[in-house]
């Protein structure tokens, strides 16, 4: 079976984990600190806080920006539900924005229109969470200009985009945002088995991220309410969570991050071969503008109307019979039963509906062999021709 994605683990990764298992630290220790420093180095972000998942990182990021009951948080409907759930954890209200059909990211036209209407009703968002869908950065410059005009904060959900670049800016450097979140789930660009990170250039935000991730506890004597001198003393100052990444996971992340540049190049080469092979087929895909480098966590094809009447579902089932397992990313958030109960309707997300009915994620990962990709390409071409 050729899967749509999978982790790449070798003996270097295994040895790194084994080394920690034989050490004095299993939970938080030197490996976690080193992993955070490495992430800071490759992204040019001043501060990094690691978490046990990107979902946790999104939750705490909302808290660190002061999201509370009654606040508005907006995100894109073409994402995993965690991008919206994080606001509900803070008892905020969630609203969703449609996508564009060029790069399948948030539509800045729809966003701007929605902001104009929201200002009239005095219901502007406190935080916007744009998605880097499939590893492709959205129109961050336009979103940033809207941020300055309408005074909202930005959390980039870059769960797919470790290693991506945007007009010379590295995703994670927070040039256009307050916080950037990464995911290290096994199918993402690099993995810590499960894990995530929140990156920021703001020291106060970082301090909140770190404390809220660890029960709301501080051991910094300069921040104590009670001026104790005992070395064992700590204070519980905020209602926080146990969302920490451990040293075993961090060691795996340190080993994986060394391969990031290589893997990003491989993913881009795989994507280029697909684009070249499918140029005569009724297929669309994300358009990568000049100046943008996607990390290509996903390669999604969008099936257009065709004479053979090949639909997404027909192609999915055909490829599955050929032992090529594809997937659908994503069922839009507004279609999920939980969010339907909140009042979201399909008619309000025209582009996302078109996308969802025709999208298919096909195999892309560093260990995908050239003969395996050729099989995927040949079978897709056969399906459309026969």
N, C-alpha and C positions, 0 to 999 in steps of 0.2 A: 504494500500500500504506500503510495506517495501522498503524504499529508500536505495540508496548506501551509503548515509551519511546524517547527519543533526546535527544541534547544540543541545547542552544540556544546558537548562536554567532552574533554579529552583528559589524558593522564595528568597534565599540568594542573587542571582544575581539581581533580581528585586528590592529588598530592597536597595541594594547598589546604583543602578541607581536612585531610588526615593530620596535617601538621597542627592544626588548631585543636583537633580532638585529643591530641597528646600533650597539649599545653595546659597552662593554669587557668585560662579563660575560655568559657563557652558562651556566656551571654555578652554583656557589653565589656569591651576590652580594647586592646591596641589595634586590632584588625578593623573594628568599626571606625575608629578615628582615622586610620590610614585610608580606608575606603572613601570616607567623606572628603579627605584632603585630595585624593585622586580625582574625585568628581569635580571638586572645585577647580582643579588644575585644567582639566580637559574642557570645561565649560566657561572658564573665566568668571565664575560666580564667586562673590566674596565669602558667602556662607552656605553651608550645606547641612541639613538635618536628615538623617536616614530613618526610615519607618519599616514596619513589617509588611506593608502593602501600599500601593498608590492610593487605594481607597482611604486608608488611614491618613496619608499625607494630604489628601484633598480635604478631609474632615478638619484636621488641625489647621490647615491653611486658612479655611474659612473662619475658624475661631480666632486665629492670630490676627486676622484683618477686622475682627470685631463684629462679625456677622451674628445677628441675634434675632429673637422672635420679632416678626413683622417686617424685617428687611427683605428686599428683593434681590434675588440672585438669578442671573440669566446664563444659560448655556446653549449649546447647539444640540438639536434633536438627534443628529447622526453620531451617536456615541453609546458607550456602555452606560448603564444606569448610574454607576458610581459618580459620574460627572454631575448628576443632578441630586443624587441622594445626599451628598455631602452638605448641601444647603439645608435639606430637611432635618438632618441630624442636629442642626443649630436652630431648628424651629422657624427658619426663614421660609419665604414663599419662593417657589421656583417658576420661572417662565422660560420658554424655549424659542429658539430662533431657527428658521429654515436654512437650508444649505444652498450653495450654487452648484451647478452641474459641470463646472470646469475642473475644480480640484476636490469637490465633495466636502469642502470645509464650510464654515459659517458664511452665510451671504452677508457681506457688509452693506449691500443695498437694503436688504430686509432689516438688518440691524439698525441702520440709520433711520429708516422709516419708523421702526418701532420705538426708537429713542425719542423722536420728535413727538409722537403721540403720548409717550409716557411722561414727557416733561409737561405737557398740557394738563395731564391728570395728576401731576405731582407724585408719580410712581416710578421714578428712575431707579435703576438697579444700584445697589451698593457695590456689588461685585459682578464682573462678567468672567465666565470661564470658557474661552475659546479652545477648540480641540485641534491638535495637529494630526488630522486623520491619516492613518496609514503611514505616518512619518513625514507627511508633507506639511510644512508650516503654512498657516493661513495668511491672510493679508494683514500682517502685524502692524505695518506702518499706518494703514487706514484705521485699524482698530485703536491704535495709540492716539491718533488725532481725535477720535471720538471720545476717548477716555479724558483727554484734556478739556474737551468742550463740555462734556456732560458730567465730569467729576466722579467717575466710578473707578474702582480698583480692578486690577486684572490678575487672575490666576491662570497661567497657561497650563492646560492639561496636555502636556507633552509626553504622555505615557508611551506613545508610539515612536517618539522622535529623538531618542538619545543618539547623538552623532550627526543630527541634521544641522543645516546651516541656512541662514537667511540674510542675503546680501552682505556677506562678510561677517555677520554676527552669528555666534554659535548659540544654538538653542540651549537655553539654560543660563545665559549670561544676564537675563532680565533687563535687557536694553529697552524692551517695550512692555514690561510688566512689573508687578510687585513680587510675585512668586511664580516659579515654574515647578511643575511636578513631573517626575519620571516614574515609570513602572519597570520592575525587574522580574516580572512574571516569566515563566519558562519560554513562552512563545514570543517574548519581546526581543529587542536587539541584543541586550546582555541580560543575564539572569543571576539572581541570588536565591533561586528556588521560588520563593515569594519575597516581595520587598518593594520598597519605593523610596523616593527622596523628595524633599522640598528645598528648593534653592532660592536664595534672595540676596540682595545687596544691602538690605536694611538691617542693621544690628539689632534694633528693638524687636523687629518681626522675628528674626532668628532666635532671639532669646525666648520669645513666647512659643515658637515652634518646638524648641528643645525642652522647655519646661512642661508644656502640655502633652508632649510625647511620653514623658516619664513621670506620670502621676501628679504633675504640678509641683514637683519638688526641685529645690535648688540647694546646691552645696557651696555656692559662691558667698563667702563671708561678707563681701561688700554689699550684698543685697539682703542680708538678714534683718528682720525686724528686731530680733533679740540679739544683742551683741555678745555672742558666746565665743569663747576662745578654744573650746574643746575641738580636737581635730575630727571627732566622729559626728559632730553636730550637723544637722541639716534641717531645712524647713519646708513644710507643705504649704504653699502659698496660693495655689490655684487648683480648681477641680480639673485634674488632668486624666490621662489614660495610660495604659501600658501598651504602647504601640511601637516598642523598640525593635530594631534590627539586631540580631545577635552576631557574635564573632565568627561563627561557622559560616553563616550566610555572607558576611562581609568578606571573608577570605575568598569565597567563590567569586564574589563581585570584583575583587582586586585582580584575580586571575583573568576574569572575563574581559575587564576593561582594557587590558593590554591588546586585545584583538579587535577592539571597536573600529578603528580606522580601516583595517583589512576587511572586516565583515561589511562595513558600509559600502565599500567599493564593490565587493562581490554582489551585494544586493542590487546596486545600481546597474551592474553588468547584466544580471538576470533580467531586470526590468527592461533594459534596452533591447535585449534579445526578444522579449515578448512583444514590445512595441513594433519592432521591425517585422516580426513574423505575422502580426495581426493587421497590418496596414490595409489589406484588401478585404478584411472581414467587417461585418456590421457591428463593430465593437468600439466603444469609447473607453478611456482610462483617464486617470488623473493627469492633467497638464502641468508639467514642471517648468515654471517660468525661468528664464535666464536670471542667474543670481541666487537661485534657490537650489539646495541639495537636499533631497529627501533621504531619510534613512530607510525608506521602503520596508517598514515593518510588514505592510500588506501590499499585494498587487491586486487591485480590484478591477475587474472588467465590467463594463456596463453594456448590456446587449440591446442593440437598437432593433427597431422593426425590420424584418427581413422576409424575403420571398419564401424561404423554406419554413417560415413560422417557428423558428427555433426560439424558445423562451429560456429564461434563466433556469426554471425547474427542469425543463427537458435536458438542458446541457448538464446540470448538476447530476441528474440520474444517469445520464449516458456516461459521464466520467466516472461515477461511482462503480458502474459495472466494469469499467476498465481499470479498477483499483487505483483511481486518482480521487482522493478525498478533498473536496473543496469546502468552503464555508460561506456564510453570509454575515457581513459586517456592515451595519448592524440592523437588527429590528429597531426602528426608530423609537426613542424614549416615549414619544407621544402615543405610540401604539400599545405600549405595555398596559395591562389591566389596571395596575396600581395608579398609573398616571392618567388613564382615561377617567378614573374616579375623581381626579382633581380638575377635570373639565377640558382636557386637551382633545382636540378633534382633528381627524385626518385631513379634512378639507382646508385647514389652515397651514398645511405644510406641503404644498404642491410639489416642490422640487424633491423633497425628501421622500415623498410617496413614489414619484417616478423612479428615483434612485433605488429605493428598497425593492420594488417589483422587478428590477432588471439587473441587480448587482450580484457579483460572485467573486469571492476571494480565491485566487488560484495559487498553487504552490510557489513559495519564495522563502528561502532560508539558506544560510551559508553552506550547509552540507548537501544542498541539492546538486546532484551530479548532472553533467551536461547531457548525458543520455536520458536521464529522467526528465529534464526539461524538454528535450526533443520529443519525448513521448507525450508530454502534456500538450505541447504545441501541435503535434501531428494529430492527436485525437480531437482537439478542438476544431482544427481545420476540417477533419473528416466529418465531424458532426454537422458542420455548416454546409458541407458540399453534398453529403449523402442524405 
